[in-house]
Amino acid sequence: MAEQNEIDHVSGKTTTGHEWDGIKELNTPLPRWWVLTFYATIIWAIGYWIVYPAWPLMSSYTTGVLHYSSRADVAVELANLEKIRGEKMVVLGSASLADIEKDPALLALARARGKTVFGDNCAPCHGSGAAGAKGYPNLNDDDWLWGGTLDQIMQTIQYGIRSGHPKTHDSAMLAFGKDGILKPEQIVTVANYVRSLSGLPTAQGYDPAAGRKIFAENCTSCHGDTGKGNQDLGAPNLTDKIWLYGSDEATLVETIANGRAGVMPAWIGRLDPSTIKAMAVYVHSLGGGQ
Amino acid sequence: MNKTVLAADIEIDGTGPLYAAHKQVYPQSVSGTFRRIKWGLMAFCLGVYYLLPFVRWNRGLGAPDQAVLVDLPNSRFYFFFIELWPQEVYYFTGLLIIAAITLFLMNSVGGRIWCGYLCPQTVWTDLFYAVERMVEGDRRERMRKAAARGSRKLERFAELILKHSIWLLIAWWTGGAWVLYFNDAPTLVKQLATFQAPMLAYIWIAILTATTFLLAGFMREQVCVYMCPWPRIQAALTDEWALNVTYKYDRGEKRTSLKKANELRALGQTAGDCVDCYQCVAVCPTGIDIRDGAQLDCIQCGLCIDACDAVMKKIGRETRLIGYDNDINIQRRQAGKPPIYRFVRPRTVVYSAMIAGVGAIMLYALLTRSLLDVNVLHDRNPVAVRLSDGSIRNAYTIRFLNKRAFDRVVAIDLDGPNNATLHVVGADSVTPDRPMIILARDTTTELRLLVTAPAEDNPEKSIPVKFRVTDIGLGEVASATDNFVSP
């Protein structure tokens, strides 16, 4: 400041020299402690740049002398977690599925692990309680498309269904209508026949003999002569009370006309073997396991 | 530097600080009945505290054999034949209620018995004073040495180092004994000695060493006067019949020197028994004058009684000029009536009844405490499952609590839905429809339970269901209820 600023006589303070229509501003500087703290934070920030990652570069960033990385922290934490799980998970990996289910401690471990992993990976389709939805099977019941033994469940989890994996289950329901195999009225007839298999009422004017004939010619190769299905082909049992897409005539017509080919991803490679095992045991223990 | 402000100054001008500077207390040694009682109780209390963790109690194989143990990692509390689980923490509530009312009862019978004889602050301070007296000498010597603060004699340094070393040793032992209640004592002692104990043990020992050292060595009576809420509370609990350490002013006043009193009495005039020797003040661990009457600072340790009795014996007067007494009797004596003591009063009767009542409830709860318990939790997602044959299944998580020290076999029976079957996931039952489960000793067992029933036999939306669990060997029964729900 070149010149001494004027002193305001009322308050006895110096003014800043700024004036607006005769109103002058008192000079009220920031408190000393505030300014010092501010400078301290600047010094701190410089120290921080040196020690921690701070500045972005073209293809990387300054790593700082500590080479700290939160990503590396996560890796360490995960490794520690595996170490904590350690032996138990090793036992889970080496025991047979049946043995796991017979040992209360292993069963509890597998169920706890399975439940967590199920929530993370399977719940979006099957629901958090594995109760399923239209097109996504309920895993609590005893109706299995591809088999409900421990080994079969594990097989399905590993390779998925129509997942593209070489070992996946990949047979599918044909689109009888879209592909011109059956005429629309034939589809309605056979839909009514399918309803009659599980004792559901049929539409008026429906011809059971025609239905049986269409069914025998088109459906029995997968669903069997009596409609009991075939787990090797993923063909559902049509005589029971459980319907994946629905049992009303309209839904059945839609199913027969367009076919069905639900997809489940293969989990092998995405989850480690002992986790897949835990999940198989978990799904089996939900109640429907055979 | 704080300027020392006398209490008198504050009262006069009313503008002084509300802080009264601490006056160092130098209690004199004393001997007599109450001193002996205090030594005895100190030995007992400290003995219990220091040695209890080493007492063994056989609970069978695999269970800890420490009589008193707070087993935090396994969430168990052991007290001789009692073993408590976390969900039984209400026993401690009962214990705390009894402890509180016992304090009230003590107070209405004999004043601050807790403060004077049993409180850890009193016991450890008393012990630390004993050490100080042993190292530095009695009241006069200590006062003289404290006054000669500037002198840099080697002896004095040696004395101080010795005193603080002994104090620290006691404090360290106190902290060390504390952690032994939380782990197997002999094992932990070995670990501590070889520096292999858990870090937490050292931290807690350090904390309790510090608090003992500070509270008993330096803060002393200030804890009672400024920090403790009990003196304030107990003032509301006392009454005119409660015995308190009392200066019997009806006998003592007017205070006169021995010589003058004899002269006055020779002339047929009255003179009090108190000869104003200040022995009661000299021995007081809180540095007060009992002759000022009942006061918050008085912890009623009875040492002034011993001091006064010694003087009274020496001058051939009746003892217990200071003694356990109350206002009613002072007034009665002044009126020429004999003193009366009443211990059975509505107050003491109610307190005793409350102690007995809570104690009886606790005892009953303890004796009838179930050692087999079962809880059941219905699956919420999905609530019910329809099976391929149309029947309905509900899944439950069932948790057994086996509080016995041995494994046992229980059978599960089901009441409720018609024609229901019961299946335990993972258990291939030898007896279908009546699953048998092995419950491991002293732990909880959690299982998944499936109840399946035909829909046509159970048309209701929700049916109450009861799981009955029976110990096959002992016949103990427990049950839990829930509902069987249709989709």
Interface residues (C-beta under 8 A of the other chain):
Chain A: E101 K102 P104 L107 A108 R111 G127 S128 G129 A130 A131 N138 N140 D141 D142 D143 N237 D240 K241 I242 S285 L286 G287 G288
Chain B: D379 R380 N381 P382 V385 R386 L387 S388 D389 G390 R393 A395 V425 G426 D428 T445 E446 L447 R448 L450
